Amino acid sequence: MTITLPAEIEKQITPEEAALHVAAGLFADEKITLSQGATIAGMSQAAFLKELGKRKIPMHYGVDELEQDMATVRKLTREST
C-alpha cells in the first residue's frame, strides 16, 4: 500500500515517522497487534512499546491474554521441575 501525503506534510516528517504514526494509530484502534505495529514502524517490539507509552496508548491486554500467559507459566514451571 502506498500513502501519498500532501507536500507540506512530507516536508515536516520522515517516512519513518509517518510509518510510526500509522502503526501507533492502527494499534490504538485495535486493528493490529503489537508485533504487527513494530513491523510497520520498523522497530523492535520493545521500542514500539516505548513509543506507545510516550503517546499514552494503552496495551491491549485483557483477561484472555492474562489467562493464556498464566497457563504458559504453569506449563513451563511443570516442565522445568
C-alpha positions as CSV (number, residue, x, y, z in Angstrom):
1,M,0.0,0.0,0.0
2,T,1.3,3.4,-0.8
3,I,0.0,6.5,1.0
4,T,0.5,9.9,-0.5
5,L,0.8,12.8,1.9
6,P,0.4,16.5,1.0
7,A,3.7,18.1,0.1
8,E,3.7,20.3,3.2
9,I,3.3,17.3,5.5
10,E,6.1,15.4,3.6
11,K,8.4,18.3,4.4
12,Q,7.7,18.0,8.1
13,I,8.1,14.3,8.8
14,T,10.3,11.5,7.6
15,P,8.9,8.3,6.1
16,E,10.0,6.5,9.3
17,E,8.0,9.0,11.4
18,A,5.0,8.5,9.1
19,A,5.2,4.7,9.5
20,L,5.3,5.1,13.3
21,H,2.3,7.4,13.3
22,V,0.3,4.9,11.1
23,A,1.4,1.9,13.3
24,A,0.5,3.7,16.5
25,G,-2.9,4.7,15.2
26,L,-3.8,1.3,13.9
27,F,-2.6,-0.2,17.2
28,A,-4.7,2.3,19.2
29,D,-7.7,1.4,17.2
30,E,-7.0,-2.3,17.9
31,K,-6.6,-3.1,14.1
32,I,-3.2,-4.6,14.5
33,T,-1.1,-6.5,17.1
34,L,1.9,-5.2,18.9
35,S,4.1,-7.4,16.7
36,Q,2.5,-6.0,13.5
37,G,2.8,-2.5,14.8
38,A,6.5,-2.9,15.5
39,T,7.0,-4.3,12.0
40,I,5.1,-1.5,10.3
41,A,7.1,1.1,12.4
42,G,10.4,-0.7,11.5
43,M,11.4,-1.2,15.1
44,S,11.6,-3.8,17.9
45,Q,8.6,-4.6,20.0
46,A,10.3,-3.0,23.0
47,A,11.0,0.2,21.1
48,F,7.4,0.3,19.8
49,L,6.1,-0.3,23.3
50,K,8.2,2.7,24.5
51,E,6.7,4.8,21.7
52,L,3.2,3.8,22.6
53,G,3.9,4.7,26.2
54,K,5.1,8.2,25.1
55,R,1.8,8.6,23.3
56,K,-0.2,7.2,26.3
57,I,-1.6,4.4,24.1
58,P,-2.6,1.5,26.4
59,M,-1.7,-2.1,25.8
60,H,-4.4,-4.5,24.6
61,Y,-4.0,-6.9,27.5
62,G,-7.2,-8.3,28.9
63,V,-8.3,-11.3,30.9
64,D,-7.9,-13.7,28.0
65,E,-4.3,-12.7,27.5
66,L,-3.6,-12.9,31.2
67,E,-5.1,-16.4,31.4
68,Q,-3.0,-17.5,28.4
69,D,0.1,-16.2,30.0
70,M,-0.6,-17.8,33.3
71,A,-1.2,-21.2,31.6
72,T,2.1,-20.8,29.8
73,V,3.9,-20.0,33.1
74,R,2.3,-23.0,34.8
75,K,3.3,-25.3,31.9
76,L,6.9,-24.0,31.9
77,T,7.1,-24.4,35.6
78,R,5.9,-28.1,35.4
79,E,8.4,-28.8,32.6
80,S,11.4,-27.3,34.4
81,T,10.8,-29.5,37.6
